[in-house]
Amino acid sequence: MTSFNLETYSQSLIDFITASPCASFAARTLADIYRSQGFKPVDATKPWPRGAGRYFLCRKGALIAWIVPTGSPKGFRIIGSHTDSPAFKLKPTPDSFSPDGWGQLNVEIYGGMLPNSWLNRELGIAGIVYDRTGKSHLVRTGPIATIPQLAPHLDRESANHLKLDLQQHLRPLWQVGGSSRKILEVIAGQAGLAGADEISSHELYTFDTHAPQRLGTTGEFLASARQDNLLSVYSATRALLSLVDLDFQGDNILISAAFDHEEVGSHTETGAAGPLLEQVLRRCARTTGQEEAFERMLAASSCLSADVAHSVNPNYPEKHDPDTRPVMGSGPVLKLNASQRYATDAAGWHIWEDAAQRSGVKTQRFVSNNTVTCGSTIAPMTATRLGITTIDVGVPILSMHAAREMCALSDQVEMTKIMRAYLQK
């Protein structure tokens, strides 16, 4: 996992995205990766592991992995990311039947998606179900549904002014002919259960089943679903794994924290605004046996908050700052905002530039056009909850929050190099 060769890296990234149709699958895939590299799973209900080693804690759609060095660590070096992406989530009663015999799925919108980008796509369903005994099952179908767009002959204005009713127009079709089969019967079969009545509860999401695809004259770009924010999850994972052969030398506990629910605000048990990371840090600090170890270590810590960034879209140049124009393929991006919607300050800016210089990577910056509001990330919440320097960064992409997004693969490799340098400091 230490190779940053573009070709092998790109294929591994594609495999990771394909294996992670939703947050629950992303967390399981990460757990399998870390376990294969000698990281030991931690049970939060049991005593915390002591001493140097490699560990990970998986909770629902989130996973935190860390490396504890020998001696008495002085602080934490953290990379934060998130596993979730915009999608349609099945409602508790997911079936609807039209008078014409269509079977439709009742869904609600998860995250700030671009609904029109989900039209006319082959959709699968993935997520987690609990059976009557309380056992959880990860389930994933093949292409099973689609949201067909109305033909322009029936709506002459749609070519220029597409207007979608979020309740009526975005229900996926999945069967026709008057069948009364329920979607949970299909899901039960995927889970190995006898029938739908064996399902006690579920969290199920649609996903685009079209495989990731390289494009460009040399395959330099990647088009796929869920780049926001599996790109950052993967680069953080590769950066941490590239340091496992250093025999646990160093002054810091090295951490990759992949949270869930960023797309809906992060204020959950497994979100960045929740207690999960703080609990891991606090319990790690306790194992040092030193009084005020947690507070002392926090004062010497920082966090690289990695989420994707906006590349300049040449079809909409007016939406970007006229003088600060990050472009895909020109390097990872530092994100800044005067209103602190991005948490980067001058101290964090220096940390980023130092890591970039040591890794030999050229970087870019993003700042909003004053007439266009920007998004936000987990960084302000992390900085507020932990009181540590937090830096907002990301690889530049296009079509953010669409069903399929686009990045330059070279940026992804370069981001991993900076992350490694940041952790290794």
FENNOR-V943761 format. One record per helix or strand. SS is the DSSP state (H for helix, E for strand). FROM is the first residue (numbers start at 1). TO is the last residue. If there is no record, write none. Layout:
# FENNOR-V943761
[[SS:FROM:TO] [SS:FROM:TO]]
This chain:
# FENNOR-V943761
[[H:6:18] [H:23:36] [E:40:41] [E:53:59] [E:62:68] [E:75:82] [E:87:97] [E:103:110] [H:115:118] [E:123:131] [E:136:140] [E:145:146] [H:152:154] [E:173:175] [H:183:191] [H:196:198] [E:199:208] [E:213:215] [E:221:224] [H:227:241] [H:244:246] [E:252:259] [H:262:264] [H:276:286] [H:293:299] [E:302:306] [E:309:310] [H:314:319] [E:320:320] [E:333:335] [H:346:359] [E:364:366] [E:368:368] [H:379:386] [E:389:394] [E:396:398] [E:405:408] [H:409:424]]
